[in-house]
Amino acid sequence: MSDNYKEVINENEEDIAVVDLKNENGDVFKFYHIGTIEHNKRWFAFFQPAQEIDGLNDEEVVIFEIVGDDGDEQLAPVEDEALLDEVFQAFIAEMDEEDDYEEECDCGCHSGCDCDCDDDCDCDDDCDCGCGHHHHKDENDD
């Protein structure tokens, strides 16, 4: 399932990219693109089946390495089981880190600051404290 891929946004699920992957026989399968990470100066893409596929359950993750030059990238299967495990663990760690990052600030900006701002925070204007919010600005302006 490595040679060709094209990304198509599923109109029913705005935030989920559905990718058509073509295998060596020319068969096309639909997958959800759930993430891409850089690991040890190599790029890896992560997919889950978006349709029923023999031999895969719907929660299984399929990992490909992105190879080739910009504009001419292809997905290559990762044959090394140890590398698959290592890359998958790195992906899980990055997703956990992203979840933690998004939970740090309740204002919706996902800035990850420790400013303890409230949900009414307007993140377009920075304050002078360096937290990336303006909630202190009125206190300092007199």
GROMACS elastic network, one bead per residue, 0.5 to 0.9 nm:
[ bonds ]
;  ai    aj funct       b0    kb
    1     4     6  0.77735   500
    1     5     6  0.87977   500
    1    21     6  0.59655   500
    1    22     6  0.52973   500
    1    24     6  0.61951   500
    1    25     6  0.86613   500
    1    26     6  0.87453   500
    1    27     6  0.84588   500
    1    28     6  0.83901   500
    1    29     6  0.84253   500
    1    64     6  0.89838   500
    1    75     6  0.78945   500
    1    76     6  0.79555   500
    1    77     6  0.74689   500
    2     5     6  0.76366   500
    2    21     6  0.70913   500
    2    22     6  0.67403   500
    2    23     6  0.59354   500
    2    24     6  0.72881   500
    2    64     6  0.74625   500
    2    74     6  0.68378   500
    2    77     6  0.60941   500
    3    21     6  0.79703   500
    3    22     6  0.65806   500
    3    23     6  0.66551   500
    3    24     6  0.69651   500
    3    74     6  0.58595   500
    3    75     6  0.59965   500
    3    76     6  0.69828   500
    4    20     6  0.83474   500
    4    21     6  0.62023   500
    4    22     6  0.55936   500
    4    23     6  0.77342   500
    4    73     6  0.88528   500
    4    74     6  0.62311   500
    4    75     6  0.70202   500
    5    19     6  0.67615   500
    5    20     6  0.57217   500
    5    22     6  0.65031   500
    5    74     6  0.72693   500
    5    75     6  0.74116   500
    6    18     6  0.88550   500
    6    19     6  0.57526   500
    6    20     6  0.56340   500
    6    21     6  0.71045   500
    7    17     6  0.68115   500
    7    18     6  0.62430   500
    7    20     6  0.65613   500
    7    21     6  0.89851   500
    7    33     6  0.85350   500
    8    11     6  0.89580   500
    8    17     6  0.63232   500
    8    18     6  0.53991   500
    8    19     6  0.56513   500
    8    20     6  0.74018   500
    9    12     6  0.87606   500
    9    13     6  0.80229   500
    9    14     6  0.71670   500
    9    15     6  0.82068   500
    9    16     6  0.69012   500
    9    18     6  0.56015   500
    9    19     6  0.78307   500
   10    13     6  0.55644   500
   10    14     6  0.64749   500
   10    15     6  0.83063   500
   10    16     6  0.66419   500
   10    17     6  0.61269   500
   10    18     6  0.57291   500
   10    19     6  0.89403   500
   11    14     6  0.58334   500
   11    16     6  0.89151   500
   12    16     6  0.88601   500
   13    16     6  0.55617   500
   13    17     6  0.80975   500
   14    17     6  0.78354   500
   16    32     6  0.66731   500
   16    33     6  0.72658   500
   16    34     6  0.77464   500
   17    31     6  0.83511   500
   17    32     6  0.57718   500
   17    33     6  0.55510   500
   17    34     6  0.77673   500
   18    30     6  0.64067   500
   18    31     6  0.55457   500
   18    33     6  0.60970   500
   18    50     6  0.72831   500
   19    29     6  0.81608   500
   19    30     6  0.56633   500
   19    31     6  0.52118   500
   19    32     6  0.61061   500
   19    33     6  0.63513   500
   19    47     6  0.85454   500
   19    50     6  0.87390   500
   20    28     6  0.61087   500
   20    29     6  0.55526   500
   20    31     6  0.63816   500
   20    32     6  0.88921   500
   21    27     6  0.81185   500
   21    28     6  0.54568   500
   21    29     6  0.52821   500
   21    30     6  0.63421   500
   21    31     6  0.71899   500
   21    75     6  0.89841   500
   22    25     6  0.77188   500
   22    26     6  0.54904   500
   22    27     6  0.53700   500
   22    29     6  0.63803   500
   22    30     6  0.89625   500
   23    26     6  0.53283   500
   23    27     6  0.55457   500
   23    28     6  0.66372   500
   23    29     6  0.80801   500
   24    27     6  0.75135   500
   25    28     6  0.89225   500
   29    49     6  0.79867   500
   29    50     6  0.81086   500
   29    51     6  0.73450   500
   29    52     6  0.89578   500
   29    53     6  0.77929   500
   30    48     6  0.88173   500
   30    49     6  0.63773   500
   30    50     6  0.52476   500
   30    51     6  0.59828   500
   30    52     6  0.89620   500
   31    34     6  0.89188   500
   31    47     6  0.58481   500
   31    48     6  0.53862   500
   31    51     6  0.70921   500
   32    46     6  0.84343   500
   32    47     6  0.53507   500
   32    48     6  0.51359   500
   32    49     6  0.61001   500
   32    50     6  0.55866   500
   33    36     6  0.81571   500
   33    45     6  0.74725   500
   33    46     6  0.60608   500
   33    48     6  0.67940   500
   33    49     6  0.89772   500
   34    45     6  0.79210   500
   34    46     6  0.55763   500
   34    47     6  0.54098   500
   34    48     6  0.69887   500
   34    61     6  0.88248   500
   35    44     6  0.84784   500
   35    45     6  0.59413   500
   35    46     6  0.51834   500
   35    47     6  0.72372   500
   35    91     6  0.80737   500
   35    95     6  0.87965   500
   36    43     6  0.70617   500
   36    44     6  0.55811   500
   36    46     6  0.60125   500
   36    91     6  0.80636   500
   37    42     6  0.83753   500
   37    43     6  0.57530   500
   37    44     6  0.55129   500
   37    45     6  0.66725   500
   37    46     6  0.84630   500
   37    87     6  0.86475   500
   37    90     6  0.82805   500
   37    91     6  0.66969   500
   37    94     6  0.81621   500
   38    41     6  0.61200   500
   38    42     6  0.54796   500
   38    44     6  0.63389   500
   39    42     6  0.52741   500
   39    43     6  0.61625   500
   39    44     6  0.73849   500
   39    87     6  0.68708   500
   39    90     6  0.74183   500
   39    91     6  0.88150   500
   40    43     6  0.82785   500
   42    65     6  0.74589   500
   42    66     6  0.76528   500
   42    67     6  0.83301   500
   43    64     6  0.86513   500
   43    65     6  0.58590   500
   43    66     6  0.54116   500
   43    67     6  0.76723   500
   44    63     6  0.67336   500
   44    64     6  0.55969   500
   44    66     6  0.55867   500
   44    67     6  0.88841   500
   44    75     6  0.85555   500
   44    87     6  0.77320   500
   45    62     6  0.83277   500
   45    63     6  0.57908   500
   45    64     6  0.53316   500
   45    65     6  0.62422   500
   45    66     6  0.67473   500
   45    75     6  0.80066   500
   46    61     6  0.64919   500
   46    62     6  0.57947   500
   46    64     6  0.66565   500
   46    65     6  0.89796   500
   46    88     6  0.86922   500
   46    91     6  0.85226   500
   47    50     6  0.89135   500
   47    60     6  0.83842   500
   47    61     6  0.55999   500
   47    62     6  0.50938   500
   47    63     6  0.64414   500
   47    64     6  0.83570   500
   48    57     6  0.87830   500
   48    58     6  0.65997   500
   48    59     6  0.64050   500
   48    60     6  0.59852   500
   48    61     6  0.50143   500
   48    62     6  0.61409   500
   49    52     6  0.69274   500
   49    53     6  0.71449   500
   49    56     6  0.74997   500
   49    57     6  0.75804   500
   49    58     6  0.54851   500
   49    59     6  0.74647   500
   49    60     6  0.74245   500
   49    61     6  0.78932   500
   49    62     6  0.82230   500
   50    53     6  0.87114   500
   50    58     6  0.72815   500
   51    58     6  0.76931   500
   52    56     6  0.77075   500
   52    57     6  0.76789   500
   52    58     6  0.71721   500
   53    56     6  0.56487   500
   53    57     6  0.74794   500
   53    58     6  0.83005   500
   54    57     6  0.80646   500
   56    59     6  0.81878   500
   56    60     6  0.63928   500
   56    61     6  0.88841   500
   57    60     6  0.54857   500
   57    61     6  0.89695   500
   58    61     6  0.84769   500
   61    88     6  0.88005   500
   62    77     6  0.89620   500
   63    76     6  0.88872   500
   63    77     6  0.71197   500
   63    78     6  0.69084   500
   63    84     6  0.73381   500
   63    87     6  0.84826   500
   63    88     6  0.79527   500
   64    75     6  0.55419   500
   64    76     6  0.53501   500
   64    78     6  0.58146   500
   65    74     6  0.81677   500
   65    75     6  0.56142   500
   65    76     6  0.51222   500
   65    77     6  0.63324   500
   65    78     6  0.63374   500
   66    73     6  0.62403   500
   66    74     6  0.56877   500
   66    76     6  0.63143   500
   67    72     6  0.84141   500
   67    73     6  0.54584   500
   67    74     6  0.53761   500
   67    75     6  0.62509   500
   67    76     6  0.66850   500
   68    71     6  0.82237   500
   68    72     6  0.57405   500
   68    74     6  0.61689   500
   68    75     6  0.87681   500
   69    72     6  0.52266   500
   69    73     6  0.56988   500
   69    74     6  0.88343   500
   70    73     6  0.61150   500
   78    81     6  0.77418   500
   78    83     6  0.75485   500
   78    84     6  0.65741   500
   79    82     6  0.89938   500
   79    83     6  0.81126   500
   79    84     6  0.77116   500
   80    83     6  0.52617   500
   80    84     6  0.62402   500
   80    85     6  0.88065   500
   81    85     6  0.62426   500
   81    86     6  0.85917   500
   82    85     6  0.51842   500
   82    86     6  0.61579   500
   82    87     6  0.86138   500
   83    87     6  0.59749   500
   83    88     6  0.83528   500
   84    87     6  0.52447   500
   84    88     6  0.59838   500
   84    89     6  0.85458   500
   85    88     6  0.51169   500
   85    89     6  0.61277   500
   85    90     6  0.85991   500
   86    89     6  0.52603   500
   86    90     6  0.62678   500
   86    91     6  0.86946   500
   87    90     6  0.50022   500
   87    91     6  0.61349   500
   87    92     6  0.86683   500
   88    92     6  0.62126   500
   88    93     6  0.85905   500
   89    92     6  0.50778   500
   89    93     6  0.61253   500
   89    94     6  0.85656   500
   90    93     6  0.50724   500
   90    94     6  0.61164   500
   90    95     6  0.86067   500
   91    94     6  0.51013   500
   91    95     6  0.61451   500
   91    96     6  0.85680   500
   92    95     6  0.51150   500
   92    96     6  0.61068   500
   92    97     6  0.85326   500
   93    96     6  0.50861   500
   93    97     6  0.60931   500
   93    98     6  0.85807   500
   94    98     6  0.60976   500
   94    99     6  0.85938   500
   95    98     6  0.50055   500
   95    99     6  0.61814   500
   95   100     6  0.86275   500
   96    99     6  0.50787   500
   96   100     6  0.62095   500
   96   101     6  0.85644   500
   97   100     6  0.50628   500
   97   101     6  0.60597   500
   97   102     6  0.86449   500
   98   102     6  0.61909   500
   98   103     6  0.86572   500
   99   102     6  0.52317   500
   99   103     6  0.62958   500
   99   104     6  0.89395   500
  100   103     6  0.51971   500
  100   104     6  0.64704   500
  100   112     6  0.84347   500
  101   104     6  0.55556   500
  101   105     6  0.80107   500
  101   110     6  0.68301   500
  101   111     6  0.75710   500
  101   112     6  0.52061   500
  101   113     6  0.87726   500
  102   105     6  0.66854   500
  102   106     6  0.83983   500
  102   108     6  0.82999   500
  102   109     6  0.83077   500
  102   111     6  0.73536   500
  102   112     6  0.64228   500
  103   106     6  0.67938   500
  103   110     6  0.71844   500
  103   112     6  0.75468   500
  104   110     6  0.71165   500
  104   111     6  0.77751   500
  104   112     6  0.50742   500
  104   113     6  0.67234   500
  104   114     6  0.69968   500
  104   116     6  0.86238   500
  105   108     6  0.67612   500
  105   109     6  0.70580   500
  105   110     6  0.56782   500
  105   111     6  0.65245   500
  105   112     6  0.56601   500
  105   113     6  0.63893   500
  105   114     6  0.71794   500
  105   115     6  0.78150   500
  105   116     6  0.70058   500
  105   117     6  0.72812   500
  105   118     6  0.84959   500
  105   119     6  0.87388   500
  106   109     6  0.77329   500
  106   110     6  0.75617   500
  106   116     6  0.80024   500
  106   117     6  0.72670   500
  106   118     6  0.66013   500
  106   119     6  0.58023   500
  106   121     6  0.89281   500
  107   110     6  0.73598   500
  107   111     6  0.88850   500
  107   117     6  0.67212   500
  107   118     6  0.59076   500
  107   120     6  0.65151   500
  107   121     6  0.56412   500
  107   122     6  0.79987   500
  107   123     6  0.81562   500
  108   111     6  0.82418   500
  108   119     6  0.71943   500
  108   121     6  0.84106   500
  108   123     6  0.87773   500
  109   112     6  0.82371   500
  109   121     6  0.86388   500
  109   122     6  0.86652   500
  109   123     6  0.65680   500
  110   113     6  0.80933   500
  111   114     6  0.89676   500
  111   123     6  0.89675   500
  111   131     6  0.84855   500
  111   132     6  0.74440   500
  112   115     6  0.88992   500
  112   131     6  0.89927   500
  113   116     6  0.79587   500
  113   131     6  0.57420   500
  113   132     6  0.74374   500
  113   133     6  0.89126   500
  114   117     6  0.82191   500
  114   131     6  0.72285   500
  115   131     6  0.61019   500
  115   132     6  0.86959   500
  115   133     6  0.81040   500
  117   120     6  0.79779   500
  117   121     6  0.63548   500
  117   133     6  0.80760   500
  117   135     6  0.70889   500
  118   121     6  0.58141   500
  118   135     6  0.87147   500
  119   122     6  0.86433   500
  120   135     6  0.89298   500
  121   133     6  0.70076   500
  121   134     6  0.73529   500
  121   135     6  0.63207   500
  122   125     6  0.67670   500
  122   126     6  0.89032   500
  122   133     6  0.68244   500
  122   134     6  0.66681   500
  122   135     6  0.74909   500
  123   126     6  0.68402   500
  123   132     6  0.68855   500
  123   133     6  0.50125   500
  123   134     6  0.65568   500
  123   135     6  0.85710   500
  124   132     6  0.85562   500
  124   133     6  0.73662   500
  124   134     6  0.77172   500
  125   132     6  0.76260   500
  125   133     6  0.61386   500
  125   134     6  0.51617   500
  125   135     6  0.87325   500
  125   137     6  0.88456   500
  126   129     6  0.83647   500
  126   130     6  0.74218   500
  126   131     6  0.75683   500
  126   135     6  0.82822   500
  126   136     6  0.89804   500
  126   137     6  0.79926   500
  127   130     6  0.64696   500
  127   131     6  0.71386   500
  127   132     6  0.64102   500
  127   133     6  0.54018   500
  127   135     6  0.67748   500
  127   136     6  0.59397   500
  127   137     6  0.52122   500
  127   138     6  0.89910   500
  127   140     6  0.88914   500
  128   131     6  0.79107   500
  128   132     6  0.83370   500
  128   133     6  0.86054   500
  128   134     6  0.78841   500
  128   136     6  0.77270   500
  128   137     6  0.71213   500
  128   140     6  0.85009   500
  129   132     6  0.78269   500
  129   133     6  0.84440   500
  129   134     6  0.88692   500
  129   136     6  0.76996   500
  129   137     6  0.88763   500
  130   133     6  0.77590   500
  131   134     6  0.84260   500
  133   136     6  0.76608   500
  133   137     6  0.85507   500
  134   137     6  0.52310   500
  134   138     6  0.80261   500
  135   138     6  0.70656   500
  135   139     6  0.81468   500
  136   139     6  0.52856   500
  136   140     6  0.64807   500
  136   141     6  0.88334   500
  137   140     6  0.52701   500
  137   141     6  0.61398   500
  138   141     6  0.51510   500
  138   142     6  0.77098   500
  139   142     6  0.74576   500
